[in-house]
Amino acid sequence: MLFASVVALAAGESAASWFVVATAVVQAALGFGSALLAQTRHDCVLDVIIDGRGRLPLAAVQRQRRRLLDRAHRAFLARWLDGLRHDAQRPIPRFRAARPVYSVLVIAAVAPDLQQIARLLHTDHAGLRGIALTERALRDGTSPQDLLCWLAAGQWHIAEATYRIALGKAPDDLVLTAEARLTEQPFGS
């Protein structure tokens, strides 16, 4: 339809310009919808892997599994973590619109854990679920738990430590703080 409208417009049909615009808008909407569906499918397959079903004999799951376990992809995720950590440790002044969407204080506080995860991503011992969770955290900006660190076997665990918990209106406007001593515990399976 777009091609025919462009040909009609080139032939001098002035009414064809409306068809050109309308078909271009429809094609752009279809392209956006297709991209959105592909991203939704990607997210759903990632959820299946995070839920521990990464060995299902489904083509989409196997493709995602191969992609996540690929050494180059793991290196990409590790570089992303290192860059995030580096930016948080050496913040540069930015315009308000260009500021990061994450809390620099939080990233700086968990920098050693991010460094450990990046190191593990470079090994062949990184677990599939852990890689999927790392990708989800980086792409969506969400994290399953701030208290979790990642074992080489790819299983999450709570490290034995004293954790400081803070509630506030903003990272620099804390209303309540508390400390809790936790023992090492596995999380998930």
C-alpha positions as CSV (number, residue, x, y, z in Angstrom):
1,M,0.0,0.0,0.0
2,L,2.8,2.4,0.9
3,F,4.6,1.6,-2.4
4,A,1.4,2.2,-4.4
5,S,0.8,5.4,-2.6
6,V,4.3,6.7,-3.3
7,V,3.9,5.8,-7.0
8,A,0.6,7.6,-7.2
9,L,2.1,10.6,-5.4
10,A,5.0,10.6,-7.9
11,A,2.4,10.5,-10.7
12,G,0.9,13.7,-9.5
13,E,-2.0,12.5,-7.4
14,S,-2.2,15.0,-4.6
15,A,-4.7,12.9,-2.6
16,A,-2.0,10.1,-2.4
17,S,0.0,12.1,0.1
18,W,-2.6,11.3,2.8
19,F,-2.3,7.6,1.9
20,V,1.5,7.8,2.2
21,V,1.3,9.4,5.6
22,A,-1.4,7.0,6.8
23,T,0.4,3.8,5.6
24,A,3.7,5.1,7.0
25,V,2.0,5.6,10.4
26,V,0.4,2.1,10.3
27,Q,3.7,0.5,9.4
28,A,5.5,2.3,12.2
29,A,2.9,1.2,14.6
30,L,3.1,-2.4,13.4
31,G,6.9,-2.3,13.7
32,F,6.7,-1.0,17.2
33,G,4.1,-3.6,18.1
34,S,6.3,-6.3,16.7
35,A,9.3,-5.1,18.6
36,L,7.3,-5.0,21.8
37,L,6.1,-8.5,21.3
38,A,9.7,-9.7,20.7
39,Q,10.8,-8.0,24.0
40,T,7.8,-9.5,25.9
41,R,8.7,-13.0,24.5
42,H,12.4,-12.4,25.5
43,D,11.3,-11.4,29.1
44,C,9.0,-14.4,29.4
45,V,11.7,-16.8,28.4
46,L,14.1,-15.1,30.8
47,D,11.5,-15.6,33.5
48,V,11.3,-19.4,32.7
49,I,15.1,-19.6,33.1
50,I,15.1,-17.6,36.3
51,D,12.4,-19.9,37.7
52,G,14.9,-22.8,37.2
53,R,13.4,-24.3,34.0
54,G,16.3,-23.5,31.7
55,R,16.6,-27.1,30.4
56,L,13.0,-27.2,29.0
57,P,13.2,-28.6,25.4
58,L,11.6,-25.5,23.9
59,A,13.5,-23.8,21.0
60,A,13.1,-20.3,22.6
61,V,14.4,-21.5,25.9
62,Q,17.3,-23.3,24.4
63,R,18.2,-20.2,22.2
64,Q,18.1,-18.0,25.3
65,R,20.2,-20.5,27.3
66,R,22.9,-20.6,24.6
67,R,22.9,-16.8,24.4
68,L,23.2,-16.4,28.2
69,L,25.9,-19.0,28.5
70,D,27.9,-17.6,25.6
71,R,31.3,-16.3,26.8
72,A,31.0,-13.1,24.8
73,H,27.6,-12.3,26.3
74,R,28.8,-13.0,29.8
75,A,31.8,-10.7,29.1
76,F,29.4,-8.0,27.9
77,L,27.4,-8.3,31.2
78,A,30.6,-8.2,33.2
79,R,31.7,-5.0,31.4
80,W,28.3,-3.5,32.0
81,L,28.6,-4.2,35.7
82,D,32.2,-2.8,35.8
83,G,31.1,0.3,34.0
84,L,28.2,0.8,36.4
85,R,30.5,0.3,39.4
86,H,33.1,2.7,37.9
87,D,30.6,5.4,37.2
88,A,29.2,5.2,40.8
89,Q,32.7,5.4,42.3
90,R,33.7,8.3,40.3
91,P,30.6,10.3,39.7
92,I,30.9,13.2,37.3
93,P,28.7,16.3,37.4
94,R,25.9,16.0,34.8
95,F,22.9,17.9,33.7
96,R,19.7,16.9,35.6
97,A,18.3,15.1,32.5
98,A,21.5,13.1,32.0
99,R,21.8,11.8,35.6
100,P,21.8,8.0,36.1
101,V,18.5,6.3,36.9
102,Y,20.1,4.4,39.7
103,S,21.3,5.6,43.2
104,V,25.0,6.2,43.1
105,L,25.1,5.6,46.9
106,V,23.5,2.2,46.6
107,I,25.8,1.1,43.7
108,A,28.9,2.3,45.6
109,A,27.8,0.4,48.7
110,V,27.5,-2.9,46.7
111,A,30.5,-2.3,44.5
112,P,32.5,-5.2,45.9
113,D,29.5,-7.6,45.2
114,L,29.3,-6.2,41.7
115,Q,33.0,-6.8,41.2
116,Q,32.6,-10.4,42.4
117,I,29.7,-11.0,40.0
118,A,31.7,-9.5,37.1
119,R,34.6,-11.8,38.0
120,L,32.3,-14.9,38.1
121,L,30.7,-14.0,34.8
122,H,34.2,-14.4,33.2
123,T,34.5,-17.9,34.5
124,D,32.9,-21.1,33.2
125,H,31.3,-21.7,36.6
126,A,28.6,-19.0,36.3
127,G,25.2,-20.5,36.7
128,L,22.5,-20.0,34.1
129,R,20.0,-18.6,36.6
130,G,22.5,-16.2,38.1
131,I,23.4,-14.9,34.6
132,A,19.7,-14.5,33.8
133,L,19.1,-12.6,37.1
134,T,22.1,-10.4,36.4
135,E,20.8,-9.6,32.9
136,R,17.3,-8.9,34.3
137,A,18.8,-6.6,37.0
138,L,20.8,-4.6,34.5
139,R,18.1,-4.3,31.8
140,D,15.1,-3.6,34.0
141,G,16.9,-1.9,36.9
142,T,15.4,-4.3,39.3
143,S,17.1,-6.6,41.7
144,P,15.6,-9.6,43.5
145,Q,17.2,-8.6,46.8
146,D,20.0,-6.2,47.7
147,L,21.3,-8.6,50.4
148,L,22.1,-11.4,47.9
149,C,25.5,-12.2,46.5
150,W,26.3,-14.8,43.9
151,L,28.1,-18.0,44.4
152,A,30.3,-19.5,41.7
153,A,27.8,-22.4,41.4
154,G,25.3,-19.8,40.3
155,Q,23.1,-20.1,43.4
156,W,22.2,-17.1,45.4
157,H,22.9,-16.9,49.1
158,I,22.8,-14.3,51.9
159,A,26.3,-13.7,53.1
160,E,27.0,-13.7,56.8
161,A,27.3,-10.0,57.8
162,T,25.8,-7.1,59.6
163,Y,23.5,-5.3,57.2
164,R,22.4,-1.7,57.5
165,I,18.9,-1.1,56.4
166,A,17.8,2.4,55.6
167,L,14.4,3.9,54.7
168,G,14.1,7.4,53.4
169,K,12.6,9.8,51.0
170,A,15.7,9.8,48.9
171,P,19.3,8.3,49.2
172,D,20.4,11.5,51.0
173,D,17.3,12.0,53.1
174,L,17.1,8.9,55.4
175,V,14.3,8.7,57.9
176,L,15.1,5.5,59.7
177,T,18.1,3.2,59.9
178,A,18.7,-0.1,61.6
179,E,21.3,-2.9,61.6
180,A,20.6,-6.6,61.4
181,R,23.1,-9.5,61.8
182,L,22.4,-12.3,59.4
183,T,24.0,-15.7,59.1
184,E,24.8,-17.3,55.8
185,Q,21.8,-18.9,54.2
186,P,20.9,-20.3,50.8
187,F,18.3,-18.5,48.9
188,G,16.2,-20.3,46.2
189,S,17.4,-23.5,44.6
